[in-house]
């Protein structure tokens, strides 16, 4: 069963070999003691960003992932953010549907990326 736990962003940088160069709050998804994904909120470029990454997805993760995305959007609202932004991952055919279900709408094409926005 998927468990979502708070994590240190630096630990995620090391585990995934990525650079989180903005202030962030991070969470990881664990299933049967296996890392299956991460996500959180990050602040940079005068925006609040929701980020999400799946290493080993399963259909049954959809509901907890949607709930977590909504929880993060509520957290951004509590912190006074007027909107949350995210970049659509073109590798996944389901990402437009996931974005729509969490309240995001296409905002702009920036640096070759589809940026979506969720007004709070």
C-alpha positions in Angstrom: 0.0 0.0 0.0 1.3 3.5 -0.9 2.4 5.6 2.0 3.3 9.3 1.4 5.8 10.7 3.9 7.5 14.1 4.3 11.1 14.1 3.2 14.2 16.3 3.2 14.5 17.9 -0.3 18.3 17.2 -0.1 17.7 13.5 0.3 15.5 13.5 -2.9 18.3 15.4 -4.8 20.7 12.6 -3.9 18.3 9.7 -4.5 17.2 11.0 -7.9 20.4 12.8 -9.0 18.5 16.0 -9.5 19.1 19.6 -8.4 16.4 21.2 -6.3 17.7 24.8 -6.4 14.6 26.5 -4.8 13.2 26.5 -1.3 11.0 23.4 -1.2 8.9 21.1 0.9 9.1 17.5 -0.3 7.3 14.2 0.1 8.1 10.7 -1.0 5.9 7.7 -1.9 6.9 4.4 -0.4 5.3 1.0 -1.3 6.6 -2.2 0.3 9.7 -0.3 1.5 10.4 0.8 -2.2 10.7 4.4 -3.3 8.0 4.9 -6.0 7.8 8.7 -6.4 8.3 12.1 -5.0 6.7 15.5 -5.1 6.1 18.8 -3.3 6.1 22.5 -3.5 9.0 24.7 -4.5 9.3 28.5 -4.7 11.3 30.2 -7.4 10.9 32.6 -10.4 8.3 34.5 -8.3 6.0 31.5 -8.4 5.0 28.6 -6.3 5.5 25.3 -8.2 4.0 21.9 -7.6 6.3 19.1 -8.7 5.7 15.4 -9.0 7.8 12.5 -10.2 6.9 8.8 -10.4 9.6 6.1 -10.6 7.3 3.1 -10.4 3.6 3.9 -10.9 0.6 1.7 -10.5 -3.1 2.5 -11.2 -4.0 2.3 -7.5 -1.7 5.2 -6.8 -3.9 7.6 -8.7 -6.2 8.4 -5.8 -3.5 9.1 -3.1 -1.5 11.1 -5.6 -4.6 13.3 -6.5 -5.3 13.7 -2.7 -1.7 14.8 -2.1 -1.8 17.2 -5.0 -4.9 18.8 -3.6 -3.4 18.9 -0.1 -0.3 20.7 -1.5 -2.5 23.2 -3.3 -4.3 23.9 0.0 -1.0 24.3 1.8 0.1 26.9 -0.9 -3.2 28.8 -0.3 -2.5 28.8 3.5 0.9 30.3 2.8 -0.8 33.1 0.8 0.0 32.0 -2.7 -2.5 33.2 -5.4 -1.7 30.3 -7.8 0.4 27.2 -8.1 2.2 26.3 -11.3 3.5 23.1 -12.7 5.1 21.8 -15.9 3.4 19.0 -17.8 5.5 15.9 -18.2 5.2 15.0 -22.0 6.4 11.4 -21.3 3.1 10.5 -19.8 -0.2 10.4 -21.8 -2.2 10.7 -18.6 -0.6 13.9 -17.3 -3.2 16.3 -19.0 -6.0 14.4 -17.3 -4.2 14.4 -13.9 -3.6 18.2 -14.3 -7.3 18.8 -15.1 -8.5 16.7 -12.2 -6.3 18.7 -9.8 -7.6 22.1 -11.1 -4.7 23.1 -13.4 -5.3 24.8 -16.8 -2.8 25.5 -19.5 -1.0 28.8 -18.8 1.8 29.2 -21.4 4.5 27.6 -23.3 7.8 28.6 -21.6 11.3 27.5 -22.7 9.7 24.6 -24.6 7.6 23.4 -21.6 3.9 23.4 -21.2 3.3 25.4 -18.0 -0.1 24.9 -16.2 -1.6 27.1 -13.5 -4.1 26.4 -10.7 -5.6 29.6 -9.4 -6.3 29.4 -5.7 
